[in-house]
Amino acid sequence: MFDAILPPLLLTLKVATLGTLLALAAGVGLARLMSLHAFPGRDLLDAACTLPLVLPPTVLGYYLIVLLGRRGVLGAWLLETFGITLMFTWQGAVAASAVVAFPLVYKSARAALESVPANCENAARTLGASELEVFLRVSLPLALRGVLAGTMLAFARAMGEFGATLMIAGNLPGKTQTLSLAVYSAVQAGQDDRANLMVLVISVVCVVILAATAKLVKPKT
């Protein structure tokens, strides 16, 4: 029985890991920009960055198709230039996971970076540090707990992604079928034992992640 769920489990871990890394890079970078500079439209951009938290997954999937589909804004260029398509591939599942995970990293990173004392950053600038050095050597270490907490929550969210993944990557066993999609297929096929085992596995992983996150964000005494 476990052999049957091993392929979707390994694919889920790969997709969630890569999607979380993409979300981490984009989320921390944008959070740094938003925490440092005030500019026209910043609140609108912040709302757009948070939007994946509240939009239905199928709507996110549709946006991804419009952007990354073979006739999409970016997808057509990738296909014509490099012969790459993300539709019905595990790479498309990574894109979906990154989109749904991004707001969790972004919101946590922004809150953590905005809590860094300004006098610490200003002292580093006074000593001649560049903005990149200030970020890497002062701001990020002080905000690291918050960034890591958001990243862990993003990973858990990426592991459970369903709707957007189904729309852009499909549900192809052995190719794009992640654990959440495999649960859906097992239930549809009446394979309750397999579904129960997969639900147990993903639940245990997510509980461990949530427990570790709670411990990480708990204030030091």
C-alpha positions as CSV (number, residue, x, y, z in Angstrom):
1,M,0.0,0.0,0.0
2,F,2.8,2.4,0.9
3,D,4.5,1.8,-2.4
4,A,1.4,3.1,-4.1
5,I,1.6,6.5,-2.4
6,L,5.4,6.9,-2.5
7,P,5.5,8.4,-6.0
8,P,2.9,11.2,-5.3
9,L,4.5,11.8,-1.9
10,L,8.0,12.3,-3.4
11,L,6.5,14.5,-6.1
12,T,4.7,16.5,-3.5
13,L,7.9,17.1,-1.5
14,K,9.8,18.1,-4.6
15,V,7.0,20.4,-5.8
16,A,6.5,22.0,-2.4
17,T,10.2,22.5,-1.8
18,L,10.9,24.2,-5.1
19,G,7.7,26.2,-4.9
20,T,8.5,27.4,-1.4
21,L,12.1,28.4,-2.5
22,L,10.6,30.5,-5.3
23,A,8.1,32.0,-2.9
24,L,10.9,32.7,-0.4
25,A,13.1,34.5,-2.9
26,A,10.2,36.6,-4.2
27,G,8.5,37.1,-0.9
28,V,11.6,38.3,1.0
29,G,12.7,40.5,-1.8
30,L,9.4,42.2,-2.2
31,A,8.9,42.4,1.6
32,R,12.3,44.3,1.9
33,L,11.2,46.7,-0.8
34,M,7.9,47.4,0.8
35,S,9.4,47.8,4.3
36,L,12.0,50.4,3.1
37,H,10.2,52.6,0.6
38,A,6.9,54.4,0.4
39,F,5.7,54.9,-3.1
40,P,2.4,55.6,-4.9
41,G,0.3,52.4,-5.2
42,R,2.1,50.6,-2.4
43,D,-1.1,49.7,-0.6
44,L,-2.5,48.4,-3.9
45,L,0.6,46.3,-4.5
46,D,0.4,44.9,-1.0
47,A,-3.2,43.9,-1.6
48,A,-2.2,42.2,-4.8
49,C,0.5,40.3,-3.0
50,T,-2.0,39.1,-0.4
51,L,-4.7,38.2,-3.0
52,P,-3.8,34.5,-3.4
53,L,-4.8,34.0,0.3
54,V,-8.4,34.9,-0.4
55,L,-9.0,34.0,-4.1
56,P,-10.5,30.6,-4.9
57,P,-7.8,28.2,-6.0
58,T,-9.6,27.7,-9.3
59,V,-9.3,31.4,-10.0
60,L,-5.6,31.3,-9.3
61,G,-5.4,28.4,-11.7
62,Y,-7.1,30.3,-14.3
63,Y,-4.8,33.3,-13.9
64,L,-1.8,30.9,-14.2
65,I,-3.3,29.5,-17.4
66,V,-3.7,33.0,-18.8
67,L,-0.1,33.8,-17.9
68,L,1.7,30.5,-18.4
69,G,-0.5,28.6,-20.9
70,R,0.7,27.9,-24.4
71,R,-1.1,31.1,-25.6
72,G,-0.5,32.9,-22.4
73,V,1.4,36.2,-21.9
74,L,4.5,34.5,-20.7
75,G,3.8,30.9,-21.8
76,A,3.7,31.8,-25.5
77,W,7.1,33.4,-25.2
78,L,8.6,30.4,-23.4
79,L,7.2,28.1,-26.0
80,E,8.4,30.1,-29.0
81,T,11.8,31.0,-27.5
82,F,12.8,27.9,-25.6
83,G,10.3,25.3,-26.6
84,I,9.2,25.1,-22.9
85,T,5.6,24.6,-21.8
86,L,4.5,24.4,-18.2
87,M,1.0,23.1,-18.9
88,F,0.5,19.5,-17.6
89,T,4.0,19.3,-16.2
90,W,5.4,19.1,-12.7
91,Q,7.0,22.4,-13.3
92,G,3.6,23.9,-13.7
93,A,2.7,22.4,-10.3
94,V,5.7,24.2,-8.9
95,A,4.5,27.5,-10.3
96,A,1.0,26.9,-8.7
97,S,2.6,26.0,-5.3
98,A,4.8,29.1,-5.4
99,V,1.8,31.3,-6.1
100,V,-0.3,30.0,-3.2
101,A,2.7,29.9,-0.8
102,F,4.0,33.4,-1.7
103,P,1.6,35.5,0.5
104,L,2.5,33.5,3.7
105,V,6.2,34.2,3.1
106,Y,5.7,37.8,2.1
107,K,3.4,38.8,5.0
108,S,5.6,37.1,7.6
109,A,8.8,38.5,6.1
110,R,7.5,42.0,5.9
111,A,6.3,42.0,9.5
112,A,9.6,40.7,10.7
113,L,11.7,43.1,8.6
114,E,9.6,46.1,9.7
115,S,10.2,45.1,13.4
116,V,14.0,45.4,13.0
117,P,15.1,48.5,14.9
118,A,15.9,51.3,12.5
119,N,18.9,52.5,14.6
120,C,20.6,49.1,14.0
121,E,20.3,49.5,10.2
122,N,21.3,53.2,10.4
123,A,24.4,52.4,12.5
124,A,25.5,49.9,9.8
125,R,25.0,52.5,7.1
126,T,27.0,55.0,9.1
127,L,29.9,52.6,9.2
128,G,29.8,52.5,5.4
129,A,27.8,49.3,4.7
130,S,25.9,49.1,1.4
131,E,22.2,48.5,1.4
132,L,22.8,44.9,0.5
133,E,25.2,44.5,3.4
134,V,22.8,46.1,5.7
135,F,20.1,43.6,4.6
136,L,22.3,40.5,4.7
137,R,24.3,41.3,7.9
138,V,21.8,43.2,10.0
139,S,18.2,43.1,8.9
140,L,17.9,39.5,7.8
141,P,19.5,37.9,10.8
142,L,17.3,40.0,13.1
143,A,14.2,39.0,11.2
144,L,15.2,35.4,10.5
145,R,12.8,33.8,13.0
146,G,9.8,35.5,11.4
147,V,11.0,34.7,7.9
148,L,11.6,31.0,8.8
149,A,8.1,30.8,10.4
150,G,6.5,32.1,7.3
151,T,8.5,29.8,5.1
152,M,7.5,26.7,7.1
153,L,3.8,27.7,6.8
154,A,4.3,28.3,3.1
155,F,5.8,24.8,2.7
156,A,2.8,23.3,4.5
157,R,0.4,25.3,2.3
158,A,2.3,24.2,-0.8
159,M,2.1,20.5,0.2
160,G,-1.7,20.8,0.3
161,E,-2.2,22.8,-2.9
162,F,-5.0,21.3,-5.0
163,G,-7.2,23.6,-7.2
164,A,-4.6,25.7,-9.0
165,T,-2.3,22.6,-9.5
166,L,-5.2,20.6,-11.0
167,M,-6.0,23.4,-13.5
168,I,-2.4,24.1,-14.8
169,A,-0.7,20.7,-14.2
170,G,-3.6,18.3,-14.4
171,N,-3.9,15.0,-12.5
172,L,-1.5,12.7,-14.3
173,P,-0.4,9.7,-12.2
174,G,3.4,9.5,-12.0
175,K,3.8,12.8,-13.7
176,T,1.8,15.6,-12.1
177,Q,-0.2,13.8,-9.4
178,T,0.7,15.2,-6.1
179,L,-0.5,13.8,-2.8
180,S,-3.6,16.0,-2.5
181,L,-4.6,15.0,-6.1
182,A,-4.0,11.4,-5.4
183,V,-6.3,11.6,-2.4
184,Y,-9.0,13.0,-4.6
185,S,-8.5,10.2,-7.2
186,A,-8.6,7.5,-4.5
187,V,-11.8,8.9,-3.1
188,Q,-13.4,9.1,-6.5
189,A,-12.3,5.4,-7.2
190,G,-13.6,4.2,-3.8
191,Q,-10.2,3.3,-2.6
192,D,-10.8,4.3,1.0
193,D,-7.8,2.5,2.5
194,R,-5.4,4.3,0.2
195,A,-7.1,7.6,0.7
196,N,-6.9,7.1,4.5
197,L,-3.2,6.4,4.4
198,M,-2.4,9.4,2.2
199,V,-4.5,11.7,4.4
200,L,-2.7,10.4,7.5
201,V,0.7,11.0,5.9
202,I,0.0,14.6,4.8
203,S,-1.8,15.4,8.1
204,V,1.2,14.2,10.2
205,V,3.7,16.2,8.1
206,C,1.6,19.4,8.4
207,V,1.0,18.9,12.1
208,V,4.8,18.6,12.6
209,I,5.4,21.7,10.5
210,L,2.8,23.7,12.4
211,A,4.2,22.6,15.8
212,A,7.7,23.5,14.8
213,T,6.4,26.9,13.5
214,A,4.6,27.6,16.8
215,K,7.8,26.8,18.7
216,L,9.8,29.0,16.4
217,V,7.7,32.1,16.8
218,K,7.2,31.7,20.5
219,P,9.0,34.6,22.3
220,K,12.2,33.8,24.0
221,T,12.0,33.9,27.8
